[in-house]
Amino acid sequence: MARIRKASAPSNNAAMKADLPPMSTTPVSPSKIARVIALLQRSDGASLAELIENTGWLPHTVRAALTGLRKKGHAIDKLSREGVTAYSIKAA
């Protein structure tokens, strides 16, 4: 035998919003991908190790993020700093 549910009363959004506390005014920290872009925009770019340290991501995640930025249209260049590969991006 199938159960029949009663339709719930429509919610009053204005009343629900009145019960919510005001939004926080504290500044939001930049996203990790924003930090990656900022590091890549430095004049000497950023190495894989620097990106890993700054984001806390694993190496394959950093590489995937670089690929994602390329797919979004960012021109990422590879350069060598003292035998270490670094990546850089042109500032928009």
PyMOL Python script that loads the backbone (N, CA, C, O; Angstrom):
from pymol import cmd

cmd.read_pdbstr("""\
ATOM      1  N   MET A   1       0.834  -1.160   0.000  1.00  0.00           N
ATOM      2  CA  MET A   1       0.000   0.000   0.000  1.00  0.00           C
ATOM      3  C   MET A   1       0.895   1.243   0.000  1.00  0.00           C
ATOM      4  O   MET A   1       1.825   1.344   0.800  1.00  0.00           O
ATOM      5  N   ALA A   2       0.613   2.167  -0.882  1.00  0.00           N
ATOM      6  CA  ALA A   2       1.436   3.365  -1.022  1.00  0.00           C
ATOM      7  C   ALA A   2       1.030   4.413   0.006  1.00  0.00           C
ATOM      8  O   ALA A   2      -0.149   4.595   0.306  1.00  0.00           O
ATOM      9  N   ARG A   3       2.030   5.089   0.530  1.00  0.00           N
ATOM     10  CA  ARG A   3       1.745   6.169   1.483  1.00  0.00           C
ATOM     11  C   ARG A   3       1.460   7.451   0.721  1.00  0.00           C
ATOM     12  O   ARG A   3       2.047   7.716  -0.328  1.00  0.00           O
ATOM     13  N   ILE A   4       0.581   8.210   1.250  1.00  0.00           N
ATOM     14  CA  ILE A   4       0.252   9.495   0.646  1.00  0.00           C
ATOM     15  C   ILE A   4       0.815  10.580   1.548  1.00  0.00           C
ATOM     16  O   ILE A   4       0.538  10.623   2.747  1.00  0.00           O
ATOM     17  N   ARG A   5       1.602  11.443   0.953  1.00  0.00           N
ATOM     18  CA  ARG A   5       2.188  12.548   1.726  1.00  0.00           C
ATOM     19  C   ARG A   5       1.333  13.792   1.574  1.00  0.00           C
ATOM     20  O   ARG A   5       0.788  14.078   0.508  1.00  0.00           O
ATOM     21  N   LYS A   6       1.234  14.514   2.661  1.00  0.00           N
ATOM     22  CA  LYS A   6       0.538  15.794   2.605  1.00  0.00           C
ATOM     23  C   LYS A   6       1.486  16.825   2.016  1.00  0.00           C
ATOM     24  O   LYS A   6       2.688  16.798   2.284  1.00  0.00           O
ATOM     25  N   ALA A   7       0.962  17.703   1.241  1.00  0.00           N
ATOM     26  CA  ALA A   7       1.772  18.785   0.694  1.00  0.00           C
ATOM     27  C   ALA A   7       2.119  19.735   1.831  1.00  0.00           C
ATOM     28  O   ALA A   7       1.257  20.125   2.619  1.00  0.00           O
ATOM     29  N   SER A   8       3.381  20.097   1.902  1.00  0.00           N
ATOM     30  CA  SER A   8       3.779  21.019   2.963  1.00  0.00           C
ATOM     31  C   SER A   8       3.378  22.435   2.594  1.00  0.00           C
ATOM     32  O   SER A   8       3.254  22.778   1.418  1.00  0.00           O
ATOM     33  N   ALA A   9       3.183  23.234   3.600  1.00  0.00           N
ATOM     34  CA  ALA A   9       2.794  24.623   3.380  1.00  0.00           C
ATOM     35  C   ALA A   9       3.962  25.367   2.748  1.00  0.00           C
ATOM     36  O   ALA A   9       5.114  25.112   3.101  1.00  0.00           O
ATOM     37  N   PRO A  10       3.691  26.275   1.827  1.00  0.00           N
ATOM     38  CA  PRO A  10       4.781  27.029   1.213  1.00  0.00           C
ATOM     39  C   PRO A  10       5.516  27.841   2.269  1.00  0.00           C
ATOM     40  O   PRO A  10       4.905  28.423   3.166  1.00  0.00           O
ATOM     41  N   SER A  11       6.819  27.868   2.146  1.00  0.00           N
ATOM     42  CA  SER A  11       7.608  28.590   3.147  1.00  0.00           C
ATOM     43  C   SER A  11       7.602  30.082   2.845  1.00  0.00           C
ATOM     44  O   SER A  11       7.500  30.503   1.693  1.00  0.00           O
ATOM     45  N   ASN A  12       7.710  30.845   3.881  1.00  0.00           N
ATOM     46  CA  ASN A  12       7.745  32.294   3.758  1.00  0.00           C
ATOM     47  C   ASN A  12       9.208  32.720   3.837  1.00  0.00           C
ATOM     48  O   ASN A  12       9.778  32.781   4.927  1.00  0.00           O
ATOM     49  N   ASN A  13       9.822  33.017   2.686  1.00  0.00           N
ATOM     50  CA  ASN A  13      11.244  33.354   2.640  1.00  0.00           C
ATOM     51  C   ASN A  13      11.576  34.602   3.446  1.00  0.00           C
ATOM     52  O   ASN A  13      12.642  34.674   4.057  1.00  0.00           O
ATOM     53  N   ALA A  14      10.689  35.578   3.456  1.00  0.00           N
ATOM     54  CA  ALA A  14      10.963  36.809   4.201  1.00  0.00           C
ATOM     55  C   ALA A  14      11.064  36.513   5.689  1.00  0.00           C
ATOM     56  O   ALA A  14      11.930  37.056   6.375  1.00  0.00           O
ATOM     57  N   ALA A  15      10.195  35.665   6.186  1.00  0.00           N
ATOM     58  CA  ALA A  15      10.235  35.318   7.605  1.00  0.00           C
ATOM     59  C   ALA A  15      11.489  34.519   7.921  1.00  0.00           C
ATOM     60  O   ALA A  15      12.091  34.696   8.980  1.00  0.00           O
ATOM     61  N   MET A  16      11.884  33.642   7.008  1.00  0.00           N
ATOM     62  CA  MET A  16      13.086  32.841   7.232  1.00  0.00           C
ATOM     63  C   MET A  16      14.332  33.718   7.234  1.00  0.00           C
ATOM     64  O   MET A  16      15.242  33.505   8.036  1.00  0.00           O
ATOM     65  N   LYS A  17      14.376  34.697   6.346  1.00  0.00           N
ATOM     66  CA  LYS A  17      15.537  35.580   6.279  1.00  0.00           C
ATOM     67  C   LYS A  17      15.638  36.459   7.517  1.00  0.00           C
ATOM     68  O   LYS A  17      16.741  36.797   7.947  1.00  0.00           O
ATOM     69  N   ALA A  18      14.502  36.833   8.095  1.00  0.00           N
ATOM     70  CA  ALA A  18      14.509  37.689   9.275  1.00  0.00           C
ATOM     71  C   ALA A  18      15.143  36.967  10.460  1.00  0.00           C
ATOM     72  O   ALA A  18      15.690  37.614  11.352  1.00  0.00           O
ATOM     73  N   ASP A  19      15.077  35.647  10.481  1.00  0.00           N
ATOM     74  CA  ASP A  19      15.633  34.875  11.581  1.00  0.00           C
ATOM     75  C   ASP A  19      17.139  34.649  11.460  1.00  0.00           C
ATOM     76  O   ASP A  19      17.779  34.223  12.421  1.00  0.00           O
ATOM     77  N   LEU A  20      17.709  34.931  10.291  1.00  0.00           N
ATOM     78  CA  LEU A  20      19.129  34.683  10.080  1.00  0.00           C
ATOM     79  C   LEU A  20      19.968  35.799  10.676  1.00  0.00           C
ATOM     80  O   LEU A  20      19.552  36.957  10.650  1.00  0.00           O
ATOM     81  N   PRO A  21      21.146  35.478  11.214  1.00  0.00           N
ATOM     82  CA  PRO A  21      22.022  36.532  11.718  1.00  0.00           C
ATOM     83  C   PRO A  21      22.608  37.317  10.541  1.00  0.00           C
ATOM     84  O   PRO A  21      22.657  36.804   9.423  1.00  0.00           O
ATOM     85  N   PRO A  22      23.051  38.553  10.781  1.00  0.00           N
ATOM     86  CA  PRO A  22      23.629  39.337   9.689  1.00  0.00           C
ATOM     87  C   PRO A  22      24.904  38.667   9.162  1.00  0.00           C
ATOM     88  O   PRO A  22      25.606  37.968   9.892  1.00  0.00           O
ATOM     89  N   MET A  23      25.177  38.899   7.892  1.00  0.00           N
ATOM     90  CA  MET A  23      26.365  38.305   7.276  1.00  0.00           C
ATOM     91  C   MET A  23      27.627  38.891   7.901  1.00  0.00           C
ATOM     92  O   MET A  23      27.650  40.044   8.332  1.00  0.00           O
ATOM     93  N   SER A  24      28.653  38.086   7.940  1.00  0.00           N
ATOM     94  CA  SER A  24      29.914  38.507   8.520  1.00  0.00           C
ATOM     95  C   SER A  24      30.585  39.557   7.638  1.00  0.00           C
ATOM     96  O   SER A  24      30.491  39.499   6.412  1.00  0.00           O
ATOM     97  N   THR A  25      31.256  40.505   8.262  1.00  0.00           N
ATOM     98  CA  THR A  25      31.969  41.535   7.505  1.00  0.00           C
ATOM     99  C   THR A  25      33.460  41.255   7.457  1.00  0.00           C
ATOM    100  O   THR A  25      34.229  42.091   6.981  1.00  0.00           O
ATOM    101  N   THR A  26      33.883  40.092   7.942  1.00  0.00           N
ATOM    102  CA  THR A  26      35.303  39.770   7.890  1.00  0.00           C
ATOM    103  C   THR A  26      35.696  39.482   6.449  1.00  0.00           C
ATOM    104  O   THR A  26      34.924  38.872   5.708  1.00  0.00           O
ATOM    105  N   PRO A  27      36.888  39.913   6.042  1.00  0.00           N
ATOM    106  CA  PRO A  27      37.311  39.679   4.665  1.00  0.00           C
ATOM    107  C   PRO A  27      37.530  38.188   4.403  1.00  0.00           C
ATOM    108  O   PRO A  27      37.968  37.441   5.279  1.00  0.00           O
ATOM    109  N   VAL A  28      37.220  37.789   3.204  1.00  0.00           N
ATOM    110  CA  VAL A  28      37.382  36.398   2.797  1.00  0.00           C
ATOM    111  C   VAL A  28      38.787  36.234   2.237  1.00  0.00           C
ATOM    112  O   VAL A  28      39.246  37.056   1.444  1.00  0.00           O
ATOM    113  N   SER A  29      39.469  35.168   2.654  1.00  0.00           N
ATOM    114  CA  SER A  29      40.815  34.946   2.134  1.00  0.00           C
ATOM    115  C   SER A  29      40.719  34.502   0.683  1.00  0.00           C
ATOM    116  O   SER A  29      39.734  33.879   0.284  1.00  0.00           O
ATOM    117  N   PRO A  30      41.745  34.822  -0.111  1.00  0.00           N
ATOM    118  CA  PRO A  30      41.696  34.442  -1.520  1.00  0.00           C
ATOM    119  C   PRO A  30      41.709  32.922  -1.675  1.00  0.00           C
ATOM    120  O   PRO A  30      42.263  32.203  -0.842  1.00  0.00           O
ATOM    121  N   SER A  31      41.099  32.456  -2.739  1.00  0.00           N
ATOM    122  CA  SER A  31      41.070  31.020  -2.990  1.00  0.00           C
ATOM    123  C   SER A  31      42.477  30.529  -3.316  1.00  0.00           C
ATOM    124  O   SER A  31      43.372  31.317  -3.621  1.00  0.00           O
ATOM    125  N   LYS A  32      42.650  29.230  -3.247  1.00  0.00           N
ATOM    126  CA  LYS A  32      43.966  28.669  -3.534  1.00  0.00           C
ATOM    127  C   LYS A  32      44.370  28.909  -4.981  1.00  0.00           C
ATOM    128  O   LYS A  32      45.538  29.179  -5.261  1.00  0.00           O
ATOM    129  N   ILE A  33      43.422  28.815  -5.900  1.00  0.00           N
ATOM    130  CA  ILE A  33      43.765  29.033  -7.306  1.00  0.00           C
ATOM    131  C   ILE A  33      44.148  30.494  -7.527  1.00  0.00           C
ATOM    132  O   ILE A  33      44.978  30.789  -8.388  1.00  0.00           O
ATOM    133  N   ALA A  34      43.557  31.410  -6.763  1.00  0.00           N
ATOM    134  CA  ALA A  34      43.944  32.822  -6.847  1.00  0.00           C
ATOM    135  C   ALA A  34      45.373  33.005  -6.339  1.00  0.00           C
ATOM    136  O   ALA A  34      46.139  33.797  -6.887  1.00  0.00           O
ATOM    137  N   ARG A  35      45.723  32.261  -5.283  1.00  0.00           N
ATOM    138  CA  ARG A  35      47.102  32.326  -4.783  1.00  0.00           C
ATOM    139  C   ARG A  35      48.071  31.752  -5.796  1.00  0.00           C
ATOM    140  O   ARG A  35      49.171  32.276  -5.968  1.00  0.00           O
ATOM    141  N   VAL A  36      47.669  30.662  -6.480  1.00  0.00           N
ATOM    142  CA  VAL A  36      48.522  30.063  -7.517  1.00  0.00           C
ATOM    143  C   VAL A  36      48.767  31.086  -8.618  1.00  0.00           C
ATOM    144  O   VAL A  36      49.903  31.265  -9.056  1.00  0.00           O
ATOM    145  N   ILE A  37      47.722  31.750  -9.062  1.00  0.00           N
ATOM    146  CA  ILE A  37      47.869  32.754 -10.121  1.00  0.00           C
ATOM    147  C   ILE A  37      48.785  33.877  -9.658  1.00  0.00           C
ATOM    148  O   ILE A  37      49.629  34.340 -10.426  1.00  0.00           O
ATOM    149  N   ALA A  38      48.632  34.321  -8.416  1.00  0.00           N
ATOM    150  CA  ALA A  38      49.493  35.393  -7.889  1.00  0.00           C
ATOM    151  C   ALA A  38      50.953  34.958  -7.868  1.00  0.00           C
ATOM    152  O   ALA A  38      51.837  35.744  -8.207  1.00  0.00           O
ATOM    153  N   LEU A  39      51.215  33.712  -7.473  1.00  0.00           N
ATOM    154  CA  LEU A  39      52.588  33.216  -7.472  1.00  0.00           C
ATOM    155  C   LEU A  39      53.146  33.125  -8.885  1.00  0.00           C
ATOM    156  O   LEU A  39      54.315  33.437  -9.116  1.00  0.00           O
ATOM    157  N   LEU A  40      52.322  32.703  -9.822  1.00  0.00           N
ATOM    158  CA  LEU A  40      52.777  32.575 -11.201  1.00  0.00           C
ATOM    159  C   LEU A  40      53.017  33.931 -11.847  1.00  0.00           C
ATOM    160  O   LEU A  40      53.792  34.031 -12.798  1.00  0.00           O
ATOM    161  N   GLN A  41      52.372  34.965 -11.354  1.00  0.00           N
ATOM    162  CA  GLN A  41      52.530  36.305 -11.922  1.00  0.00           C
ATOM    163  C   GLN A  41      53.773  37.025 -11.419  1.00  0.00           C
ATOM    164  O   GLN A  41      54.095  38.109 -11.907  1.00  0.00           O
ATOM    165  N   ARG A  42      54.477  36.444 -10.456  1.00  0.00           N
ATOM    166  CA  ARG A  42      55.725  37.073  -9.999  1.00  0.00           C
ATOM    167  C   ARG A  42      56.717  37.099 -11.153  1.00  0.00           C
ATOM    168  O   ARG A  42      56.609  36.302 -12.086  1.00  0.00           O
ATOM    169  N   SER A  43      57.671  38.000 -11.094  1.00  0.00           N
ATOM    170  CA  SER A  43      58.631  38.146 -12.196  1.00  0.00           C
ATOM    171  C   SER A  43      59.435  36.876 -12.446  1.00  0.00           C
ATOM    172  O   SER A  43      59.773  36.571 -13.590  1.00  0.00           O
ATOM    173  N   ASP A  44      59.747  36.127 -11.372  1.00  0.00           N
ATOM    174  CA  ASP A  44      60.510  34.891 -11.548  1.00  0.00           C
ATOM    175  C   ASP A  44      59.619  33.648 -11.522  1.00  0.00           C
ATOM    176  O   ASP A  44      60.125  32.526 -11.511  1.00  0.00           O
ATOM    177  N   GLY A  45      58.302  33.840 -11.514  1.00  0.00           N
ATOM    178  CA  GLY A  45      57.378  32.709 -11.534  1.00  0.00           C
ATOM    179  C   GLY A  45      57.406  31.936 -10.230  1.00  0.00           C
ATOM    180  O   GLY A  45      57.760  32.478  -9.183  1.00  0.00           O
ATOM    181  N   ALA A  46      57.030  30.656 -10.297  1.00  0.00           N
ATOM    182  CA  ALA A  46      56.992  29.804  -9.112  1.00  0.00           C
ATOM    183  C   ALA A  46      57.349  28.383  -9.509  1.00  0.00           C
ATOM    184  O   ALA A  46      56.951  27.896 -10.568  1.00  0.00           O
ATOM    185  N   SER A  47      58.104  27.730  -8.645  1.00  0.00           N
ATOM    186  CA  SER A  47      58.448  26.336  -8.891  1.00  0.00           C
ATOM    187  C   SER A  47      57.315  25.447  -8.389  1.00  0.00           C
ATOM    188  O   SER A  47      56.431  25.896  -7.659  1.00  0.00           O
ATOM    189  N   LEU A  48      57.358  24.191  -8.788  1.00  0.00           N
ATOM    190  CA  LEU A  48      56.356  23.231  -8.332  1.00  0.00           C
ATOM    191  C   LEU A  48      56.387  23.131  -6.807  1.00  0.00           C
ATOM    192  O   LEU A  48      55.338  23.074  -6.165  1.00  0.00           O
ATOM    193  N   ALA A  49      57.586  23.111  -6.229  1.00  0.00           N
ATOM    194  CA  ALA A  49      57.724  23.018  -4.772  1.00  0.00           C
ATOM    195  C   ALA A  49      57.098  24.223  -4.073  1.00  0.00           C
ATOM    196  O   ALA A  49      56.464  24.071  -3.028  1.00  0.00           O
ATOM    197  N   GLU A  50      57.269  25.412  -4.636  1.00  0.00           N
ATOM    198  CA  GLU A  50      56.669  26.613  -4.034  1.00  0.00           C
ATOM    199  C   GLU A  50      55.146  26.557  -4.104  1.00  0.00           C
ATOM    200  O   GLU A  50      54.459  26.950  -3.161  1.00  0.00           O
ATOM    201  N   LEU A  51      54.631  26.074  -5.214  1.00  0.00           N
ATOM    202  CA  LEU A  51      53.181  25.970  -5.359  1.00  0.00           C
ATOM    203  C   LEU A  51      52.609  24.936  -4.393  1.00  0.00           C
ATOM    204  O   LEU A  51      51.545  25.144  -3.809  1.00  0.00           O
ATOM    205  N   ILE A  52      53.321  23.822  -4.228  1.00  0.00           N
ATOM    206  CA  ILE A  52      52.886  22.779  -3.295  1.00  0.00           C
ATOM    207  C   ILE A  52      52.880  23.317  -1.868  1.00  0.00           C
ATOM    208  O   ILE A  52      51.926  23.107  -1.119  1.00  0.00           O
ATOM    209  N   GLU A  53      53.953  24.012  -1.502  1.00  0.00           N
ATOM    210  CA  GLU A  53      54.075  24.551  -0.144  1.00  0.00           C
ATOM    211  C   GLU A  53      52.983  25.576   0.152  1.00  0.00           C
ATOM    212  O   GLU A  53      52.429  25.598   1.251  1.00  0.00           O
ATOM    213  N   ASN A  54      52.676  26.421  -0.828  1.00  0.00           N
ATOM    214  CA  ASN A  54      51.711  27.488  -0.608  1.00  0.00           C
ATOM    215  C   ASN A  54      50.277  26.991  -0.565  1.00  0.00           C
ATOM    216  O   ASN A  54      49.453  27.542   0.165  1.00  0.00           O
ATOM    217  N   THR A  55      49.967  25.953  -1.338  1.00  0.00           N
ATOM    218  CA  THR A  55      48.581  25.482  -1.404  1.00  0.00           C
ATOM    219  C   THR A  55      48.307  24.289  -0.495  1.00  0.00           C
ATOM    220  O   THR A  55      47.169  24.087  -0.070  1.00  0.00           O
ATOM    221  N   GLY A  56      49.331  23.497  -0.192  1.00  0.00           N
ATOM    222  CA  GLY A  56      49.128  22.280   0.574  1.00  0.00           C
ATOM    223  C   GLY A  56      48.640  21.131  -0.291  1.00  0.00           C
ATOM    224  O   GLY A  56      48.269  20.074   0.220  1.00  0.00           O
ATOM    225  N   TRP A  57      48.642  21.339  -1.602  1.00  0.00           N
ATOM    226  CA  TRP A  57      48.203  20.304  -2.533  1.00  0.00           C
ATOM    227  C   TRP A  57      49.327  19.317  -2.809  1.00  0.00           C
ATOM    228  O   TRP A  57      50.497  19.604  -2.555  1.00  0.00           O
ATOM    229  N   LEU A  58      48.965  18.158  -3.327  1.00  0.00           N
ATOM    230  CA  LEU A  58      49.939  17.184  -3.798  1.00  0.00           C
ATOM    231  C   LEU A  58      50.429  17.607  -5.179  1.00  0.00           C
ATOM    232  O   LEU A  58      49.759  18.377  -5.867  1.00  0.00           O
ATOM    233  N   PRO A  59      51.619  17.096  -5.595  1.00  0.00           N
ATOM    234  CA  PRO A  59      52.179  17.521  -6.893  1.00  0.00           C
ATOM    235  C   PRO A  59      51.221  17.319  -8.068  1.00  0.00           C
ATOM    236  O   PRO A  59      51.120  18.185  -8.937  1.00  0.00           O
ATOM    237  N   HIS A  60      50.519  16.187  -8.103  1.00  0.00           N
ATOM    238  CA  HIS A  60      49.636  15.954  -9.241  1.00  0.00           C
ATOM    239  C   HIS A  60      48.455  16.928  -9.249  1.00  0.00           C
ATOM    240  O   HIS A  60      47.910  17.230 -10.311  1.00  0.00           O
ATOM    241  N   THR A  61      48.062  17.413  -8.088  1.00  0.00           N
ATOM    242  CA  THR A  61      46.969  18.383  -8.009  1.00  0.00           C
ATOM    243  C   THR A  61      47.429  19.743  -8.516  1.00  0.00           C
ATOM    244  O   THR A  61      46.673  20.443  -9.190  1.00  0.00           O
ATOM    245  N   VAL A  62      48.667  20.121  -8.196  1.00  0.00           N
ATOM    246  CA  VAL A  62      49.214  21.385  -8.695  1.00  0.00           C
ATOM    247  C   VAL A  62      49.329  21.332 -10.213  1.00  0.00           C
ATOM    248  O   VAL A  62      48.981  22.291 -10.901  1.00  0.00           O
ATOM    249  N   ARG A  63      49.813  20.216 -10.729  1.00  0.00           N
ATOM    250  CA  ARG A  63      49.932  20.081 -12.188  1.00  0.00           C
ATOM    251  C   ARG A  63      48.559  20.134 -12.849  1.00  0.00           C
ATOM    252  O   ARG A  63      48.408  20.732 -13.915  1.00  0.00           O
ATOM    253  N   ALA A  64      47.568  19.523 -12.235  1.00  0.00           N
ATOM    254  CA  ALA A  64      46.206  19.574 -12.775  1.00  0.00           C
ATOM    255  C   ALA A  64      45.666  21.003 -12.748  1.00  0.00           C
ATOM    256  O   ALA A  64      44.964  21.416 -13.671  1.00  0.00           O
ATOM    257  N   ALA A  65      45.984  21.750 -11.709  1.00  0.00           N
ATOM    258  CA  ALA A  65      45.551  23.150 -11.626  1.00  0.00           C
ATOM    259  C   ALA A  65      46.195  23.965 -12.745  1.00  0.00           C
ATOM    260  O   ALA A  65      45.542  24.820 -13.344  1.00  0.00           O
ATOM    261  N   LEU A  66      47.472  23.707 -13.030  1.00  0.00           N
ATOM    262  CA  LEU A  66      48.152  24.408 -14.127  1.00  0.00           C
ATOM    263  C   LEU A  66      47.484  24.069 -15.462  1.00  0.00           C
ATOM    264  O   LEU A  66      47.294  24.945 -16.307  1.00  0.00           O
ATOM    265  N   THR A  67      47.134  22.811 -15.644  1.00  0.00           N
ATOM    266  CA  THR A  67      46.440  22.401 -16.860  1.00  0.00           C
ATOM    267  C   THR A  67      45.084  23.087 -16.958  1.00  0.00           C
ATOM    268  O   THR A  67      44.692  23.537 -18.034  1.00  0.00           O
ATOM    269  N   GLY A  68      44.372  23.167 -15.845  1.00  0.00           N
ATOM    270  CA  GLY A  68      43.085  23.850 -15.825  1.00  0.00           C
ATOM    271  C   GLY A  68      43.208  25.317 -16.185  1.00  0.00           C
ATOM    272  O   GLY A  68      42.363  25.855 -16.900  1.00  0.00           O
ATOM    273  N   LEU A  69      44.263  25.975 -15.693  1.00  0.00           N
ATOM    274  CA  LEU A  69      44.482  27.380 -16.033  1.00  0.00           C
ATOM    275  C   LEU A  69      44.772  27.530 -17.523  1.00  0.00           C
ATOM    276  O   LEU A  69      44.308  28.476 -18.159  1.00  0.00           O
ATOM    277  N   ARG A  70      45.540  26.593 -18.078  1.00  0.00           N
ATOM    278  CA  ARG A  70      45.809  26.627 -19.522  1.00  0.00           C
ATOM    279  C   ARG A  70      44.510  26.499 -20.309  1.00  0.00           C
ATOM    280  O   ARG A  70      44.292  27.219 -21.284  1.00  0.00           O
ATOM    281  N   LYS A  71      43.650  25.580 -19.881  1.00  0.00           N
ATOM    282  CA  LYS A  71      42.377  25.364 -20.576  1.00  0.00           C
ATOM    283  C   LYS A  71      41.467  26.584 -20.477  1.00  0.00           C
ATOM    284  O   LYS A  71      40.624  26.802 -21.347  1.00  0.00           O
ATOM    285  N   LYS A  72      41.633  27.380 -19.421  1.00  0.00           N
ATOM    286  CA  LYS A  72      40.841  28.592 -19.270  1.00  0.00           C
ATOM    287  C   LYS A  72      41.425  29.761 -20.058  1.00  0.00           C
ATOM    288  O   LYS A  72      40.868  30.859 -20.044  1.00  0.00           O
ATOM    289  N   GLY A  73      42.551  29.530 -20.748  1.00  0.00           N
ATOM    290  CA  GLY A  73      43.112  30.556 -21.612  1.00  0.00           C
ATOM    291  C   GLY A  73      44.337  31.269 -21.090  1.00  0.00           C
ATOM    292  O   GLY A  73      44.841  32.176 -21.752  1.00  0.00           O
ATOM    293  N   HIS A  74      44.832  30.893 -19.928  1.00  0.00           N
ATOM    294  CA  HIS A  74      46.044  31.519 -19.397  1.00  0.00           C
ATOM    295  C   HIS A  74      47.266  30.952 -20.114  1.00  0.00           C
ATOM    296  O   HIS A  74      47.377  29.741 -20.304  1.00  0.00           O
ATOM    297  N   ALA A  75      48.176  31.828 -20.505  1.00  0.00           N
ATOM    298  CA  ALA A  75      49.405  31.395 -21.165  1.00  0.00           C
ATOM    299  C   ALA A  75      50.462  31.142 -20.098  1.00  0.00           C
ATOM    300  O   ALA A  75      51.032  32.083 -19.547  1.00  0.00           O
ATOM    301  N   ILE A  76      50.720  29.889 -19.812  1.00  0.00           N
ATOM    302  CA  ILE A  76      51.691  29.524 -18.787  1.00  0.00           C
ATOM    303  C   ILE A  76      52.984  29.104 -19.472  1.00  0.00           C
ATOM    304  O   ILE A  76      52.995  28.213 -20.321  1.00  0.00           O
ATOM    305  N   ASP A  77      54.070  29.761 -19.088  1.00  0.00           N
ATOM    306  CA  ASP A  77      55.385  29.482 -19.665  1.00  0.00           C
ATOM    307  C   ASP A  77      56.220  28.694 -18.672  1.00  0.00           C
ATOM    308  O   ASP A  77      56.087  28.862 -17.460  1.00  0.00           O
ATOM    309  N   LYS A  78      57.082  27.833 -19.197  1.00  0.00           N
ATOM    310  CA  LYS A  78      58.055  27.114 -18.366  1.00  0.00           C
ATOM    311  C   LYS A  78      59.388  27.831 -18.504  1.00  0.00           C
ATOM    312  O   LYS A  78      59.789  28.215 -19.602  1.00  0.00           O
ATOM    313  N   LEU A  79      60.064  28.005 -17.389  1.00  0.00           N
ATOM    314  CA  LEU A  79      61.404  28.574 -17.409  1.00  0.00           C
ATOM    315  C   LEU A  79      62.265  27.828 -16.413  1.00  0.00           C
ATOM    316  O   LEU A  79      61.760  27.094 -15.564  1.00  0.00           O
ATOM    317  N   SER A  80      63.556  28.018 -16.520  1.00  0.00           N
ATOM    318  CA  SER A  80      64.471  27.317 -15.626  1.00  0.00           C
ATOM    319  C   SER A  80      65.153  28.314 -14.703  1.00  0.00           C
ATOM    320  O   SER A  80      65.724  29.309 -15.149  1.00  0.00           O
ATOM    321  N   ARG A  81      65.082  28.028 -13.408  1.00  0.00           N
ATOM    322  CA  ARG A  81      65.758  28.844 -12.397  1.00  0.00           C
ATOM    323  C   ARG A  81      66.739  27.943 -11.673  1.00  0.00           C
ATOM    324  O   ARG A  81      66.334  27.063 -10.913  1.00  0.00           O
ATOM    325  N   GLU A  82      68.003  28.153 -11.899  1.00  0.00           N
ATOM    326  CA  GLU A  82      69.059  27.395 -11.220  1.00  0.00           C
ATOM    327  C   GLU A  82      68.812  25.890 -11.315  1.00  0.00           C
ATOM    328  O   GLU A  82      68.962  25.167 -10.330  1.00  0.00           O
ATOM    329  N   GLY A  83      68.435  25.427 -12.504  1.00  0.00           N
ATOM    330  CA  GLY A  83      68.219  24.006 -12.733  1.00  0.00           C
ATOM    331  C   GLY A  83      66.862  23.483 -12.280  1.00  0.00           C
ATOM    332  O   GLY A  83      66.588  22.290 -12.408  1.00  0.00           O
ATOM    333  N   VAL A  84      66.013  24.351 -11.756  1.00  0.00           N
ATOM    334  CA  VAL A  84      64.684  23.958 -11.305  1.00  0.00           C
ATOM    335  C   VAL A  84      63.654  24.559 -12.259  1.00  0.00           C
ATOM    336  O   VAL A  84      63.728  25.740 -12.598  1.00  0.00           O
ATOM    337  N   THR A  85      62.705  23.751 -12.685  1.00  0.00           N
ATOM    338  CA  THR A  85      61.659  24.241 -13.570  1.00  0.00           C
ATOM    339  C   THR A  85      60.709  25.138 -12.796  1.00  0.00           C
ATOM    340  O   THR A  85      60.235  24.783 -11.717  1.00  0.00           O
ATOM    341  N   ALA A  86      60.445  26.287 -13.355  1.00  0.00           N
ATOM    342  CA  ALA A  86      59.492  27.240 -12.773  1.00  0.00           C
ATOM    343  C   ALA A  86      58.441  27.552 -13.825  1.00  0.00           C
ATOM    344  O   ALA A  86      58.677  27.416 -15.025  1.00  0.00           O
ATOM    345  N   TYR A  87      57.305  27.963 -13.362  1.00  0.00           N
ATOM    346  CA  TYR A  87      56.196  28.307 -14.263  1.00  0.00           C
ATOM    347  C   TYR A  87      55.837  29.758 -14.026  1.00  0.00           C
ATOM    348  O   TYR A  87      55.887  30.255 -12.900  1.00  0.00           O
ATOM    349  N   SER A  88      55.472  30.431 -15.112  1.00  0.00           N
ATOM    350  CA  SER A  88      55.056  31.829 -14.979  1.00  0.00           C
ATOM    351  C   SER A  88      53.865  32.085 -15.879  1.00  0.00           C
ATOM    352  O   SER A  88      53.610  31.356 -16.837  1.00  0.00           O
ATOM    353  N   ILE A  89      53.148  33.136 -15.546  1.00  0.00           N
ATOM    354  CA  ILE A  89      51.955  33.517 -16.283  1.00  0.00           C
ATOM    355  C   ILE A  89      52.015  35.023 -16.469  1.00  0.00           C
ATOM    356  O   ILE A  89      52.496  35.751 -15.600  1.00  0.00           O
ATOM    357  N   LYS A  90      51.538  35.465 -17.575  1.00  0.00           N
ATOM    358  CA  LYS A  90      51.522  36.906 -17.823  1.00  0.00           C
ATOM    359  C   LYS A  90      50.369  37.536 -17.051  1.00  0.00           C
ATOM    360  O   LYS A  90      49.269  36.985 -17.011  1.00  0.00           O
ATOM    361  N   ALA A  91      50.620  38.687 -16.439  1.00  0.00           N
ATOM    362  CA  ALA A  91      49.580  39.391 -15.685  1.00  0.00           C
ATOM    363  C   ALA A  91      48.505  39.867 -16.649  1.00  0.00           C
ATOM    364  O   ALA A  91      48.806  40.317 -17.754  1.00  0.00           O
ATOM    365  N   ALA A  92      47.261  39.768 -16.229  1.00  0.00           N
ATOM    366  CA  ALA A  92      46.142  40.171 -17.106  1.00  0.00           C
ATOM    367  C   ALA A  92      46.032  41.665 -17.201  1.00  0.00           C
ATOM    368  O   ALA A  92      45.151  42.176 -17.893  1.00  0.00           O
TER     369      ALA A  92
END
""", "prot")
cmd.dss("prot")
cmd.show_as("cartoon", "prot")
cmd.util.cbc("prot")
cmd.orient("prot")
